[in-house]
């Protein structure tokens, strides 16, 4: 987790995760522990967030 220090952003914290491949992300995203966390903690406690989803680009 990282703490925001710029006065140009309303965000207070940031965290990032890296997955080896789409299947790893799908396994994480659908895992019962993750789904339960989102339903019981994230949705009721997080008023606003910005999500960015990136994939590697190879040319």
N, CA and C atoms as a LAMMPS dump frame, in Angstrom:
ITEM: TIMESTEP
0
ITEM: NUMBER OF ATOMS
177
ITEM: BOX BOUNDS ff ff ff
-5.0000000000000000e+02 5.0000000000000000e+02
-5.0000000000000000e+02 5.0000000000000000e+02
-5.0000000000000000e+02 5.0000000000000000e+02
ITEM: ATOMS id mol type element x y z
1 1 1 N 0.857 -1.164 0
2 1 2 C 0 0 0
3 1 3 C 0.903 1.226 0
4 2 1 N 0.436 2.246 -0.641
5 2 2 C 1.167 3.509 -0.696
6 2 3 C 0.248 4.64 -0.248
7 3 1 N 0.828 5.67 0.337
8 3 2 C 0.07 6.837 0.773
9 3 3 C 0.298 7.974 -0.218
10 4 1 N -0.773 8.64 -0.611
11 4 2 C -0.706 9.768 -1.556
12 4 3 C -0.13 10.99 -0.855
13 5 1 N 0.801 11.667 -1.511
14 5 2 C 1.391 12.878 -0.939
15 5 3 C 1.185 14.108 -1.821
16 6 1 N 0.638 13.933 -3.006
17 6 2 C 0.43 15.061 -3.907
18 6 3 C -0.846 15.817 -3.549
19 7 1 N -0.758 17.124 -3.529
20 7 2 C -1.949 17.942 -3.288
21 7 3 C -2.849 18.003 -4.518
22 8 1 N -2.42 17.451 -5.644
23 8 2 C -3.194 17.476 -6.882
24 8 3 C -4.165 16.308 -7.003
25 9 1 N -4.178 15.426 -6.002
26 9 2 C -5.032 14.247 -6.071
27 9 3 C -5.876 14.127 -4.812
28 10 1 N -7.124 13.715 -4.986
29 10 2 C -8.001 13.465 -3.848
30 10 3 C -7.755 12.087 -3.235
31 11 1 N -7.043 11.228 -3.931
32 11 2 C -6.781 9.883 -3.426
33 11 3 C -5.861 9.957 -2.211
34 12 1 N -6.149 9.109 -1.224
35 12 2 C -5.314 9.07 -0.026
36 12 3 C -4.352 7.892 -0.042
37 13 1 N -4.783 6.758 -0.615
38 13 2 C -3.967 5.551 -0.62
39 13 3 C -4.028 4.891 -1.979
40 14 1 N -3.045 4.029 -2.245
41 14 2 C -2.991 3.281 -3.498
42 14 3 C -2.359 1.939 -3.211
43 15 1 N -2.856 0.927 -3.846
44 15 2 C -2.17 -0.358 -3.813
45 15 3 C -2.24 -0.965 -5.197
46 16 1 N -1.289 -1.834 -5.475
47 16 2 C -1.257 -2.46 -6.787
48 16 3 C -0.977 -3.945 -6.62
49 17 1 N -1.418 -4.695 -7.601
50 17 2 C -1.203 -6.13 -7.629
51 17 3 C -0.776 -6.506 -9.035
52 18 1 N 0.061 -7.524 -9.138
53 18 2 C 0.539 -8.012 -10.417
54 18 3 C 0.21 -9.492 -10.52
55 19 1 N -0.294 -9.892 -11.657
56 19 2 C -0.641 -11.29 -11.898
57 19 3 C 0.184 -11.813 -13.072
58 20 1 N 0.538 -13.084 -13.003
59 20 2 C 1.372 -13.673 -14.044
60 20 3 C 0.669 -13.782 -15.388
61 21 1 N -0.652 -13.961 -15.348
62 21 2 C -1.395 -14.15 -16.591
63 21 3 C -2.883 -13.955 -16.305
64 22 1 N -3.695 -13.862 -17.344
65 22 2 C -5.129 -13.654 -17.143
66 22 3 C -5.783 -14.738 -16.289
67 23 1 N -5.323 -15.972 -16.409
68 23 2 C -5.91 -17.046 -15.61
69 23 3 C -5.655 -16.835 -14.118
70 24 1 N -4.486 -16.331 -13.778
71 24 2 C -4.178 -16.04 -12.377
72 24 3 C -5.086 -14.938 -11.84
73 25 1 N -5.288 -13.897 -12.637
74 25 2 C -6.197 -12.83 -12.222
75 25 3 C -7.619 -13.367 -12.055
76 26 1 N -8.073 -14.158 -13.011
77 26 2 C -9.429 -14.714 -12.931
78 26 3 C -9.599 -15.577 -11.688
79 27 1 N -8.584 -16.363 -11.351
80 27 2 C -8.647 -17.207 -10.153
81 27 3 C -8.741 -16.352 -8.898
82 28 1 N -7.947 -15.292 -8.832
83 28 2 C -8.004 -14.361 -7.696
84 28 3 C -9.368 -13.685 -7.622
85 29 1 N -9.816 -13.148 -8.731
86 29 2 C -11.041 -12.344 -8.759
87 29 3 C -12.282 -13.154 -8.395
88 30 1 N -12.285 -14.422 -8.712
89 30 2 C -13.455 -15.252 -8.424
90 30 3 C -13.304 -16.085 -7.152
91 31 1 N -12.162 -15.968 -6.496
92 31 2 C -11.928 -16.751 -5.275
93 31 3 C -12.949 -16.365 -4.201
94 32 1 N -13.519 -17.338 -3.498
95 32 2 C -14.538 -17.043 -2.483
96 32 3 C -14.085 -16.051 -1.407
97 33 1 N -12.813 -16.093 -1.007
98 33 2 C -12.333 -15.129 -0.004
99 33 3 C -12.355 -13.706 -0.553
100 34 1 N -11.964 -13.551 -1.807
101 34 2 C -11.982 -12.218 -2.421
102 34 3 C -13.423 -11.72 -2.585
103 35 1 N -14.276 -12.579 -3.101
104 35 2 C -15.683 -12.209 -3.299
105 35 3 C -16.308 -11.808 -1.96
106 36 1 N -16.031 -12.565 -0.914
107 36 2 C -16.562 -12.258 0.412
108 36 3 C -16.033 -10.91 0.923
109 37 1 N -14.74 -10.645 0.737
110 37 2 C -14.155 -9.37 1.149
111 37 3 C -14.839 -8.202 0.437
112 38 1 N -14.998 -8.328 -0.866
113 38 2 C -15.646 -7.259 -1.628
114 38 3 C -17.064 -7.011 -1.115
115 39 1 N -17.795 -8.082 -0.893
116 39 2 C -19.188 -7.944 -0.457
117 39 3 C -19.323 -7.425 0.969
118 40 1 N -18.453 -7.869 1.881
119 40 2 C -18.638 -7.54 3.293
120 40 3 C -17.821 -6.354 3.78
121 41 1 N -16.75 -6.005 3.079
122 41 2 C -15.902 -4.906 3.526
123 41 3 C -15.82 -3.779 2.499
124 42 1 N -15.458 -4.137 1.255
125 42 2 C -15.195 -3.107 0.25
126 42 3 C -16.467 -2.31 -0.066
127 43 1 N -17.52 -2.983 -0.438
128 43 2 C -18.741 -2.283 -0.84
129 43 3 C -19.29 -1.405 0.29
130 44 1 N -19.413 -1.911 1.513
131 44 2 C -19.968 -1.052 2.555
132 44 3 C -19.017 0.035 3.071
133 45 1 N -17.702 -0.154 2.95
134 45 2 C -16.758 0.763 3.589
135 45 3 C -16.056 1.74 2.652
136 46 1 N -16.017 1.458 1.365
137 46 2 C -15.272 2.318 0.437
138 46 3 C -16.256 3.195 -0.318
139 47 1 N -16.181 4.493 -0.054
140 47 2 C -17.129 5.43 -0.662
141 47 3 C -16.784 5.735 -2.116
142 48 1 N -15.496 5.831 -2.425
143 48 2 C -15.083 6.171 -3.792
144 48 3 C -13.716 5.546 -4.05
145 49 1 N -13.502 5.135 -5.283
146 49 2 C -12.201 4.603 -5.663
147 49 3 C -12.018 4.749 -7.158
148 50 1 N -10.767 4.687 -7.575
149 50 2 C -10.424 4.723 -8.993
150 50 3 C -9.679 3.44 -9.297
151 51 1 N -10.124 2.719 -10.279
152 51 2 C -9.493 1.454 -10.623
153 51 3 C -8.867 1.556 -12.003
154 52 1 N -7.641 1.073 -12.112
155 52 2 C -6.933 0.993 -13.39
156 52 3 C -6.532 -0.453 -13.607
157 53 1 N -6.844 -0.987 -14.747
158 53 2 C -6.468 -2.357 -15.098
159 53 3 C -5.572 -2.284 -16.336
160 54 1 N -4.34 -2.718 -16.181
161 54 2 C -3.374 -2.675 -17.267
162 54 3 C -2.972 -4.081 -17.683
163 55 1 N -2.649 -4.248 -18.934
164 55 2 C -2.034 -5.465 -19.434
165 55 3 C -0.749 -5.081 -20.15
166 56 1 N 0.219 -5.979 -20.157
167 56 2 C 1.46 -5.726 -20.858
168 56 3 C 1.219 -5.655 -22.361
169 57 1 N 1.892 -4.735 -23.004
170 57 2 C 1.807 -4.58 -24.446
171 57 3 C 3.157 -4.942 -25.043
172 58 1 N 3.119 -5.832 -25.996
173 58 2 C 4.365 -6.188 -26.678
174 58 3 C 4.211 -5.856 -28.154
175 59 1 N 5.241 -5.318 -28.71
176 59 2 C 5.218 -4.959 -30.129
177 59 3 C 6.082 -5.885 -30.928
